[in-house]
């Protein structure tokens, strides 16, 4: 029984709270479209996928993550095949051919690519840290990660490519590289960001331009941002009530169940609901940080860093675009936005984190020790 309670209940509570907020917002949206069918009801589908995700999360608590390295290479190549399949055979949704249909189910391989990259890089860096020089390790990991990033950009899905890039950057920065190499990578990243402007699609450039001034095209590319900002601002302190948000219920707010679900929460539950959501996200990231600090080995530490990067990037970008602080990129809010693929991946990542925490707790005090990352440069020095 003690083994069951040796898990991070605060991490679980924050994840389930966010999932509950997602269901509340999606139930609210079902007021204007109340059909309770599997294919047409966002609330019902999200509840089913969330239930499956929670079961997977608890199942992974007792999985020994140290064995995951055996499967990292097959997972890497299988993910490449799925990403290629999405480009060739995928269903196009909002200009992105990233969906694969299986009967009544659809899934996005790019969501699986995010966790696959975390697992692969954790195994690769942990194994190669002592056998490869810094620059060789950096360049090798970058090339291997770039395969995923290139295939995702081909869909095209700029938002997910940014997440994959951020996961790589977060994990490589804490792998023991020296400060001068970190600064060099930051400089290269800035140069690539500026030069990348010329490779963007027209609609992607338009999103960035209207981010700077949404009023330039209030009925076109600036419409989403303006409606989201209106929804967030109109909620006041206590909100308009569940099912009574004018922007969301009257369909002024586009993509309200996915990209702009945070705006729905702010409009209907007000500043208090918005603040509670941000607090839950903060608690989630804090507990991931604590798990990273207490990990017993390189692999666990790097998985936790990858998870921290995965959640942090998506939270900042999604919340930022909901309040008009960042351009619209189509990145979902973890555990909030509608989408079975994203929800399942988020719960699986949390399950791996719980397994790292559980392993630490149950093996505390044993003589067996694992490799650390001496002299780390990163977010959480050990």
C-alpha positions as a Python dict, from the first residue, in 0.01 Angstrom:
ca = {
    (1, 'X'): (0, 0, 0),
    (2, 'X'): (289, 235, 79),
    (3, 'X'): (419, 190, -278),
    (4, 'X'): (87, 317, -412),
    (5, 'X'): (107, 639, -213),
    (6, 'X'): (469, 709, -312),
    (7, 'X'): (362, 917, -610),
    (8, 'X'): (340, 1290, -672),
    (9, 'X'): (-21, 1367, -588),
    (10, 'X'): (24, 1741, -647),
    (11, 'X'): (128, 1674, -1006),
    (12, 'X'): (-173, 1447, -1051),
    (13, 'X'): (-408, 1703, -891),
    (14, 'X'): (-289, 1984, -1120),
    (15, 'X'): (-326, 1765, -1431),
    (16, 'X'): (-674, 1645, -1340),
    (17, 'X'): (-785, 1997, -1246),
    (18, 'X'): (-681, 2124, -1589),
    (19, 'X'): (-858, 1833, -1755),
    (20, 'X'): (-1168, 1916, -1548),
    (21, 'X'): (-1153, 2278, -1667),
    (22, 'X'): (-1131, 2147, -2023),
    (23, 'X'): (-1445, 1937, -1976),
    (24, 'X'): (-1628, 2230, -1817),
    (25, 'X'): (-1545, 2460, -2110),
    (26, 'X'): (-1636, 2194, -2368),
    (27, 'X'): (-1962, 2119, -2187),
    (28, 'X'): (-2038, 2490, -2198),
    (29, 'X'): (-1983, 2492, -2573),
    (30, 'X'): (-2217, 2195, -2611),
    (31, 'X'): (-2502, 2423, -2502),
    (32, 'X'): (-2511, 2573, -2852),
    (33, 'X'): (-2454, 2235, -3020),
    (34, 'X'): (-2602, 1978, -2783),
    (35, 'X'): (-2595, 1668, -3005),
    (36, 'X'): (-2467, 1379, -2792),
    (37, 'X'): (-2316, 1167, -3064),
    (38, 'X'): (-1965, 1027, -3073),
    (39, 'X'): (-1862, 1213, -3388),
    (40, 'X'): (-2028, 1545, -3312),
    (41, 'X'): (-1978, 1613, -2941),
    (42, 'X'): (-1644, 1753, -2825),
    (43, 'X'): (-1726, 1704, -2456),
    (44, 'X'): (-1801, 1333, -2494),
    (45, 'X'): (-1491, 1259, -2703),
    (46, 'X'): (-1265, 1456, -2470),
    (47, 'X'): (-1406, 1272, -2168),
    (48, 'X'): (-1341, 932, -2327),
    (49, 'X'): (-985, 1016, -2433),
    (50, 'X'): (-917, 1176, -2097),
    (51, 'X'): (-1035, 864, -1915),
    (52, 'X'): (-803, 650, -2127),
    (53, 'X'): (-520, 895, -2064),
    (54, 'X'): (-568, 886, -1686),
    (55, 'X'): (-558, 505, -1689),
    (56, 'X'): (-235, 516, -1891),
    (57, 'X'): (-92, 775, -1653),
    (58, 'X'): (-147, 558, -1345),
    (59, 'X'): (-28, 248, -1530),
    (60, 'X'): (306, 415, -1612),
    (61, 'X'): (372, 493, -1246),
    (62, 'X'): (508, 141, -1196),
    (63, 'X'): (692, 124, -1530),
    (64, 'X'): (1071, 133, -1489),
    (65, 'X'): (1160, 420, -1720),
    (66, 'X'): (1526, 309, -1723),
    (67, 'X'): (1430, 35, -1970),
    (68, 'X'): (1288, 284, -2216),
    (69, 'X'): (1625, 326, -2385),
    (70, 'X'): (1588, -21, -2538),
    (71, 'X'): (1290, 105, -2739),
    (72, 'X'): (1406, 459, -2819),
    (73, 'X'): (1555, 381, -3161),
    (74, 'X'): (1254, 178, -3288),
    (75, 'X'): (1025, 454, -3156),
    (76, 'X'): (1231, 713, -3345),
    (77, 'X'): (1208, 537, -3683),
    (78, 'X'): (842, 442, -3634),
    (79, 'X'): (764, 809, -3571),
    (80, 'X'): (938, 907, -3895),
    (81, 'X'): (716, 661, -4084),
    (82, 'X'): (402, 803, -3923),
    (83, 'X'): (506, 1160, -4005),
    (84, 'X'): (571, 1059, -4365),
    (85, 'X'): (233, 887, -4373),
    (86, 'X'): (65, 1204, -4250),
    (87, 'X'): (224, 1405, -4533),
    (88, 'X'): (135, 1154, -4805),
    (89, 'X'): (-198, 1016, -4687),
    (90, 'X'): (-301, 1258, -4413),
    (91, 'X'): (-629, 1445, -4398),
    (92, 'X'): (-593, 1821, -4441),
    (93, 'X'): (-746, 2030, -4162),
    (94, 'X'): (-707, 2411, -4167),
    (95, 'X'): (-429, 2382, -4425),
    (96, 'X'): (-226, 2120, -4237),
    (97, 'X'): (-206, 1761, -4362),
    (98, 'X'): (-128, 1617, -4022),
    (99, 'X'): (-427, 1395, -3948),
    (100, 'X'): (-455, 1021, -4008),
    (101, 'X'): (-806, 872, -4011),
    (102, 'X'): (-875, 530, -3861),
    (103, 'X'): (-1251, 476, -3879),
    (104, 'X'): (-1419, 717, -3638),
    (105, 'X'): (-1083, 804, -3483),
    (106, 'X'): (-830, 1061, -3598),
    (107, 'X'): (-484, 1110, -3459),
    (108, 'X'): (-197, 1350, -3518),
    (109, 'X'): (143, 1183, -3553),
    (110, 'X'): (308, 1514, -3464),
    (111, 'X'): (175, 1482, -3108),
    (112, 'X'): (337, 1142, -3079),
    (113, 'X'): (655, 1290, -3228),
    (114, 'X'): (684, 1524, -2929),
    (115, 'X'): (702, 1244, -2673),
    (116, 'X'): (909, 1027, -2910),
    (117, 'X'): (1169, 1305, -2933),
    (118, 'X'): (1184, 1339, -2554),
    (119, 'X'): (1238, 964, -2511),
    (120, 'X'): (1492, 937, -2794),
    (121, 'X'): (1700, 1239, -2688),
    (122, 'X'): (1699, 1131, -2321),
    (123, 'X'): (1839, 792, -2420),
    (124, 'X'): (2081, 932, -2682),
    (125, 'X'): (2229, 1205, -2460),
    (126, 'X'): (2257, 976, -2156),
    (127, 'X'): (2439, 709, -2358),
    (128, 'X'): (2661, 937, -2565),
    (129, 'X'): (2754, 1199, -2307),
    (130, 'X'): (3074, 1021, -2208),
    (131, 'X'): (3168, 896, -2556),
    (132, 'X'): (3106, 1197, -2780),
    (133, 'X'): (3257, 1543, -2761),
    (134, 'X'): (3030, 1838, -2690),
    (135, 'X'): (3003, 1970, -3044),
    (136, 'X'): (2965, 1623, -3191),
    (137, 'X'): (2687, 1547, -2942),
    (138, 'X'): (2517, 1879, -3011),
    (139, 'X'): (2532, 1844, -3389),
    (140, 'X'): (2431, 1475, -3388),
    (141, 'X'): (2129, 1543, -3167),
    (142, 'X'): (2036, 1844, -3380),
    (143, 'X'): (2050, 1645, -3705),
    (144, 'X'): (1843, 1362, -3558),
    (145, 'X'): (1587, 1609, -3419),
    (146, 'X'): (1579, 1804, -3745),
    (147, 'X'): (1438, 1500, -3926),
    (148, 'X'): (1122, 1533, -3714),
    (149, 'X'): (1119, 1911, -3746),
    (150, 'X'): (1158, 1903, -4126),
    (151, 'X'): (875, 1651, -4169),
    (152, 'X'): (647, 1858, -3943),
    (153, 'X'): (726, 2175, -4139),
    (154, 'X'): (630, 1990, -4456),
    (155, 'X'): (272, 1944, -4330),
    (156, 'X'): (308, 2250, -4268),
    (157, 'X'): (282, 2290, -3889),
    (158, 'X'): (505, 2573, -3769),
    (159, 'X'): (373, 2564, -3412),
    (160, 'X'): (460, 2199, -3352),
    (161, 'X'): (799, 2251, -3518),
    (162, 'X'): (868, 2525, -3261),
    (163, 'X'): (774, 2287, -2979),
    (164, 'X'): (1007, 2015, -3112),
    (165, 'X'): (1288, 2270, -3149),
    (166, 'X'): (1230, 2390, -2793),
    (167, 'X'): (1238, 2035, -2656),
    (168, 'X'): (1574, 1976, -2826),
    (169, 'X'): (1715, 2309, -2702),
    (170, 'X'): (1598, 2251, -2343),
    (171, 'X'): (1743, 1902, -2324),
    (172, 'X'): (2076, 1984, -2491),
    (173, 'X'): (2131, 2292, -2272),
    (174, 'X'): (2123, 2081, -1953),
    (175, 'X'): (2337, 1798, -2091),
    (176, 'X'): (2661, 1943, -1956),
    (177, 'X'): (2765, 2174, -2241),
    (178, 'X'): (2978, 2478, -2165),
    (179, 'X'): (2849, 2834, -2149),
    (180, 'X'): (3030, 2947, -2465),
    (181, 'X'): (2856, 2670, -2658),
    (182, 'X'): (2520, 2777, -2515),
    (183, 'X'): (2584, 3136, -2630),
    (184, 'X'): (2689, 3013, -2975),
    (185, 'X'): (2368, 2810, -3008),
    (186, 'X'): (2159, 3109, -2898),
    (187, 'X'): (2325, 3326, -3164),
    (188, 'X'): (2261, 3064, -3433),
    (189, 'X'): (1900, 3035, -3316),
    (190, 'X'): (1847, 3412, -3346),
    (191, 'X'): (1996, 3416, -3698),
    (192, 'X'): (1780, 3122, -3805),
    (193, 'X'): (1469, 3290, -3661),
    (194, 'X'): (1532, 3605, -3867),
    (195, 'X'): (1622, 3416, -4185),
    (196, 'X'): (1323, 3186, -4138),
    (197, 'X'): (1092, 3476, -4224),
    (198, 'X'): (1167, 3423, -4592),
    (199, 'X'): (1062, 3056, -4575),
    (200, 'X'): (724, 3111, -4410),
    (201, 'X'): (396, 3060, -4593),
    (202, 'X'): (198, 3375, -4674),
    (203, 'X'): (-65, 3302, -4407),
    (204, 'X'): (209, 3252, -4145),
    (205, 'X'): (365, 3589, -4229),
    (206, 'X'): (21, 3745, -4214),
    (207, 'X'): (-31, 3609, -3862),
    (208, 'X'): (292, 3769, -3742),
    (209, 'X'): (213, 4101, -3910),
    (210, 'X'): (-137, 4117, -3762),
    (211, 'X'): (4, 4019, -3422),
    (212, 'X'): (195, 4347, -3427),
    (213, 'X'): (-122, 4534, -3529),
    (214, 'X'): (-444, 4324, -3543),
    (215, 'X'): (-643, 4625, -3665),
    (216, 'X'): (-461, 4604, -4001),
    (217, 'X'): (-700, 4325, -4103),
    (218, 'X'): (-982, 4305, -3846),
    (219, 'X'): (-1201, 4086, -4067),
    (220, 'X'): (-922, 3861, -4192),
    (221, 'X'): (-600, 3748, -4028),
    (222, 'X'): (-649, 3982, -3731),
    (223, 'X'): (-1000, 3856, -3657),
    (224, 'X'): (-900, 3565, -3431),
    (225, 'X'): (-677, 3774, -3206),
    (226, 'X'): (-929, 4059, -3173),
    (227, 'X'): (-1215, 3823, -3084),
    (228, 'X'): (-1001, 3636, -2834),
    (229, 'X'): (-890, 3957, -2664),
    (230, 'X'): (-1252, 4073, -2653),
    (231, 'X'): (-1360, 3744, -2492),
    (232, 'X'): (-1084, 3757, -2230),
    (233, 'X'): (-1152, 4120, -2145),
    (234, 'X'): (-1531, 4086, -2126),
    (235, 'X'): (-1522, 3819, -1858),
    (236, 'X'): (-1448, 4062, -1576),
    (237, 'X'): (-1360, 3919, -1236),
    (238, 'X'): (-1628, 3652, -1197),
    (239, 'X'): (-1715, 3581, -1560),
    (240, 'X'): (-2047, 3563, -1742),
    (241, 'X'): (-2128, 3213, -1626),
    (242, 'X'): (-2090, 2870, -1783),
    (243, 'X'): (-2277, 2865, -2113),
    (244, 'X'): (-2334, 3243, -2118),
    (245, 'X'): (-2021, 3373, -2288),
    (246, 'X'): (-2135, 3591, -2576),
    (247, 'X'): (-1818, 3562, -2785),
    (248, 'X'): (-1800, 3184, -2754),
    (249, 'X'): (-2168, 3094, -2749),
    (250, 'X'): (-2256, 3318, -3045),
    (251, 'X'): (-1959, 3178, -3242),
    (252, 'X'): (-1772, 3507, -3275),
    (253, 'X'): (-1468, 3335, -3125),
    (254, 'X'): (-1310, 3098, -3381),
    (255, 'X'): (-1156, 2760, -3290),
    (256, 'X'): (-1299, 2805, -2943),
    (257, 'X'): (-1268, 2438, -2850),
    (258, 'X'): (-898, 2413, -2947),
    (259, 'X'): (-672, 2716, -2994),
    (260, 'X'): (-884, 2961, -2793),
    (261, 'X'): (-1027, 2750, -2512),
    (262, 'X'): (-839, 2967, -2260),
    (263, 'X'): (-1039, 3267, -2387),
    (264, 'X'): (-1361, 3068, -2328),
    (265, 'X'): (-1254, 3002, -1968),
    (266, 'X'): (-1163, 3368, -1913),
    (267, 'X'): (-1495, 3490, -2057),
    (268, 'X'): (-1724, 3250, -1872),
    (269, 'X'): (-1530, 3207, -1543),
    (270, 'X'): (-1366, 3549, -1538),
    (271, 'X'): (-1032, 3651, -1395),
    (272, 'X'): (-1074, 3401, -1111),
    (273, 'X'): (-1111, 3107, -1349),
    (274, 'X'): (-825, 3233, -1565),
    (275, 'X'): (-602, 3277, -1258),
    (276, 'X'): (-693, 2930, -1128),
    (277, 'X'): (-593, 2783, -1465),
    (278, 'X'): (-259, 2964, -1460),
    (279, 'X'): (-202, 2854, -1099),
    (280, 'X'): (-264, 2491, -1198),
    (281, 'X'): (-17, 2527, -1484),
    (282, 'X'): (235, 2682, -1246),
    (283, 'X'): (193, 2396, -999),
    (284, 'X'): (234, 2144, -1282),
    (285, 'X'): (563, 2302, -1393),
    (286, 'X'): (686, 2334, -1034),
    (287, 'X'): (632, 1966, -966),
    (288, 'X'): (805, 1871, -1292),
    (289, 'X'): (1099, 2084, -1182),
    (290, 'X'): (1111, 1907, -846),
    (291, 'X'): (1104, 1568, -1018),
    (292, 'X'): (1394, 1676, -1243),
    (293, 'X'): (1594, 1790, -939),
    (294, 'X'): (1541, 1459, -758),
    (295, 'X'): (1590, 1220, -1051),
    (296, 'X'): (1835, 941, -974),
    (297, 'X'): (1995, 913, -1318),
    (298, 'X'): (2065, 1088, -1645),
    (299, 'X'): (1771, 937, -1830),
    (300, 'X'): (1513, 1037, -1569),
    (301, 'X'): (1660, 1384, -1539),
    (302, 'X'): (1653, 1441, -1915),
    (303, 'X'): (1300, 1305, -1956),
    (304, 'X'): (1184, 1550, -1689),
    (305, 'X'): (1366, 1838, -1862),
    (306, 'X'): (1210, 1740, -2194),
    (307, 'X'): (866, 1730, -2030),
    (308, 'X'): (927, 2070, -1869),
    (309, 'X'): (1021, 2215, -2209),
    (310, 'X'): (720, 2050, -2377),
    (311, 'X'): (467, 2193, -2132),
    (312, 'X'): (633, 2534, -2084),
    (313, 'X'): (656, 2618, -2454),
    (314, 'X'): (296, 2518, -2528),
    (315, 'X'): (155, 2695, -2222),
    (316, 'X'): (339, 3022, -2293),
    (317, 'X'): (254, 3028, -2664),
    (318, 'X'): (-111, 2926, -2627),
    (319, 'X'): (-190, 3159, -2337),
    (320, 'X'): (9, 3435, -2508),
    (321, 'X'): (-190, 3412, -2829),
    (322, 'X'): (-518, 3404, -2633),
    (323, 'X'): (-440, 3740, -2472),
    (324, 'X'): (-286, 3891, -2787),
    (325, 'X'): (72, 3880, -2658),
    (326, 'X'): (199, 3629, -2917),
    (327, 'X'): (111, 3542, -3279),
    (328, 'X'): (-147, 3270, -3346),
    (329, 'X'): (37, 2944, -3421),
    (330, 'X'): (-223, 2675, -3359),
    (331, 'X'): (-45, 2523, -3057),
    (332, 'X'): (-294, 2360, -2815),
    (333, 'X'): (-312, 2437, -2445),
    (334, 'X'): (-190, 2117, -2274),
    (335, 'X'): (-468, 1924, -2097),
    (336, 'X'): (-716, 2198, -2189),
    (337, 'X'): (-760, 2213, -2566),
    (338, 'X'): (-985, 1961, -2735),
    (339, 'X'): (-789, 1685, -2907),
    (340, 'X'): (-743, 1320, -2819),
    (341, 'X'): (-385, 1295, -2951),
    (342, 'X'): (-257, 1592, -2750),
    (343, 'X'): (-446, 1486, -2437),
    (344, 'X'): (-320, 1127, -2444),
    (345, 'X'): (40, 1238, -2500),
    (346, 'X'): (20, 1485, -2211),
    (347, 'X'): (-108, 1218, -1972),
    (348, 'X'): (156, 968, -2092),
    (349, 'X'): (432, 1222, -2029),
    (350, 'X'): (294, 1286, -1681),
    (351, 'X'): (283, 909, -1624),
    (352, 'X'): (655, 884, -1709),
    (353, 'X'): (725, 1169, -1467),
    (354, 'X'): (529, 993, -1193),
    (355, 'X'): (736, 681, -1262),
    (356, 'X'): (1058, 882, -1215),
    (357, 'X'): (928, 1023, -887),
    (358, 'X'): (802, 685, -769),
    (359, 'X'): (1136, 518, -847),
    (360, 'X'): (1316, 784, -649),
    (361, 'X'): (1089, 745, -348),
    (362, 'X'): (1091, 365, -336),
    (363, 'X'): (1469, 339, -383),
    (364, 'X'): (1560, 615, -138),
    (365, 'X'): (1831, 499, 97),
    (366, 'X'): (1955, 208, -114),
    (367, 'X'): (2327, 173, -182),
    (368, 'X'): (2275, 162, -559),
    (369, 'X'): (2353, 494, -726),
    (370, 'X'): (2315, 622, -1075),
    (371, 'X'): (2510, 865, -1287),
    (372, 'X'): (2450, 1233, -1232),
    (373, 'X'): (2512, 1526, -1461),
    (374, 'X'): (2805, 1705, -1295),
    (375, 'X'): (2859, 2065, -1388),
    (376, 'X'): (2524, 2102, -1560),
    (377, 'X'): (2436, 2419, -1743),
    (378, 'X'): (2061, 2447, -1740),
    (379, 'X'): (1745, 2537, -1564),
    (380, 'X'): (1789, 2321, -1257),
    (381, 'X'): (2152, 2248, -1155),
    (382, 'X'): (2164, 1933, -946),
}
